[in-house]
Every structure is written in C-alpha cells, then in structure tokens.
C-alpha cells in the first residue's frame, strides 16, 4: 500500500510539473510568427492552414476585419506574440485550459476587392494530434469575425 501511495504521489507531481512546464514553455516570435501563405505545414496532423484559394474571404477592409479578429482572439484569452494589427499580420498564442498546451495562430490579411482574404495558420507546439482543436478554433474565429 505504501508503494502505491508513493507511485500515485510521483505521478501527481509529474503531471503538475508537466502542466507548469507547458504553461511556461516559451513561444519566441522569431520561430512562431510566420506568414501563413509561406508556411510549411507540419508533418503531424495537429494544425489547420487556410491560405491562398482556401483562405476565407470576409466582408470589410483589412483594418475592419483585423479589429474583429483581434477582439475574438482576446475574448478567448489568446496573447499576441508577434506582429501588429495595424499591419494586418499578427501571431497569437492560445493555451488549453487544463494543461496549458500552447498553440500558435498566425493571421495575415490581404485586400481582395470589397472583401478581405484571411490567411490563417493555427498549429500546436506539442503532440501528434490536436483532436480537431486547431480546425475548430479557425472556424470559430472566422465565424465570429464574419458577423
């Protein structure tokens, strides 16, 4: 029984240490602030990339669309780590609630007639599968910025 208690305590300490490490893991802009149109997709399936012909087109100028996207990102607790909304090119970090796994979300806007093309690249820093989190985030942010 004592060995089991020690093992459970060690596992608990390891989980807490991992959660702290994931929450504190640095996300340097020089690594994560990338133009989605020029990004190389990761070898793992834990990303969502929409650029060029696959990029959504939203109503409004790039400035208007960026204001809406920035508000959506901030409302979800994402932190801007690179770029500037006034330039139409930003990168955010969003972390999962429980373990704090970081995801980087890079957005570059392009004027496209009376609409704005949104190149967006959301990817996980860790793991092999994100269980659809990045695709869901991109869809949610685009939907929210469309209204």
C-alpha positions in Angstrom: 0.0 0.0 0.0 2.8 2.4 0.8 4.5 1.8 -2.6 1.2 2.5 -4.3 0.8 5.8 -2.4 4.4 6.8 -3.4 3.7 5.9 -7.0 0.5 7.9 -7.1 2.3 10.9 -5.5 5.1 10.7 -8.0 2.6 10.6 -10.9 0.8 13.5 -9.5 4.0 15.5 -9.1 4.9 14.6 -12.7 1.6 15.8 -14.0 1.8 19.1 -12.1 5.4 19.6 -13.3 4.3 19.0 -16.9 1.4 21.4 -16.7 3.7 24.1 -15.3 6.3 23.4 -18.0 3.7 23.5 -20.8 2.2 26.8 -19.4 5.7 28.4 -19.2 7.0 27.0 -22.5 8.4 29.9 -24.4 6.9 30.8 -27.8 9.5 33.0 -29.4 8.1 35.2 -32.2 11.1 34.6 -34.4 10.0 30.9 -34.5 6.2 31.2 -34.5 5.4 34.5 -36.2 5.2 33.1 -39.8 3.2 34.2 -42.9 0.6 31.5 -43.4 1.0 31.8 -47.2 4.7 30.9 -46.9 4.3 28.3 -44.1 5.4 24.7 -44.4 2.7 22.5 -42.9 4.0 20.3 -40.0 4.5 16.6 -40.6 2.0 15.9 -37.8 -1.8 16.5 -38.3 -2.1 18.9 -35.4 -2.7 22.1 -37.5 -5.2 24.0 -39.6 -3.9 26.0 -42.5 -6.1 28.1 -44.8 -4.3 30.3 -47.3 -4.5 31.3 -50.9 -7.5 29.9 -52.7 -8.6 28.0 -49.5 -8.5 31.2 -47.4 -11.8 32.6 -46.2 -12.9 36.0 -47.6 -14.6 38.3 -45.1 -16.7 41.4 -45.7 -14.8 44.6 -44.9 -11.4 46.2 -45.2 -8.4 44.5 -43.7 -8.4 47.0 -40.9 -12.1 46.3 -40.0 -11.5 42.5 -40.3 -8.4 42.7 -38.1 -10.2 44.6 -35.4 -12.9 41.9 -35.3 -10.3 39.0 -35.3 -8.2 40.7 -32.6 -11.3 41.1 -30.5 -12.2 37.4 -30.9 -8.7 36.3 -30.1 -8.5 38.5 -27.0 -12.0 37.3 -25.9 -10.7 33.7 -25.9 -7.6 34.7 -23.9 -5.1 34.5 -26.7 -2.0 36.6 -26.3 -0.4 38.4 -29.2 3.3 37.5 -29.5 4.2 38.9 -32.9 3.2 41.5 -35.4 0.8 44.4 -35.2 -2.9 44.5 -36.1 -2.3 47.8 -37.9 0.0 45.9 -40.3 -2.6 43.1 -40.9 -0.1 40.4 -39.8 -0.2 39.0 -36.3 0.6 35.9 -34.3 -1.2 34.8 -31.1 -0.7 32.1 -28.6 -3.7 30.3 -27.2 -3.3 27.8 -24.4 -5.5 24.9 -23.4 -7.4 25.3 -20.2 -6.3 22.3 -18.2 -2.7 21.6 -19.2 -1.8 24.9 -20.9 -0.7 23.4 -24.2 0.3 26.3 -26.5 -1.0 26.7 -30.0 0.3 29.5 -32.3 -2.2 31.2 -34.6 -0.7 33.4 -37.4 -3.0 35.6 -39.4 -2.2 37.7 -42.5 -4.8 39.8 -44.2 -5.0 40.8 -47.9 -7.3 43.1 -49.6 -9.4 41.2 -52.1 -11.8 43.5 -53.9 -14.5 44.6 -51.5 -13.6 41.7 -49.2 -10.5 40.7 -47.2 -8.7 37.4 -47.6 -7.7 35.9 -44.3 -4.7 33.6 -44.5 -4.6 31.8 -41.1 -2.4 29.1 -39.7 -3.2 27.5 -36.3 -0.8 24.8 -35.0 0.1 23.0 -31.9 3.6 23.2 -30.4 3.4 19.8 -28.8 1.9 16.4 -29.7 0.9 14.4 -32.7 -2.8 15.1 -32.6 -4.8 18.1 -31.5 -8.2 16.3 -31.7 -9.5 18.9 -34.0 -8.8 21.9 -31.7 -7.0 24.0 -34.3 -9.6 23.4 -37.1 -12.4 24.3 -34.6 -10.6 27.4 -33.5 -10.1 28.7 -37.0 -13.7 28.0 -37.9 -14.9 29.7 -34.6 -12.7 32.8 -35.1 -13.7 33.2 -38.8 -17.4 32.7 -38.0 -17.2 35.3 -35.1 -15.3 37.8 -37.3 -17.9 37.3 -40.1 -20.7 38.8 -38.1 
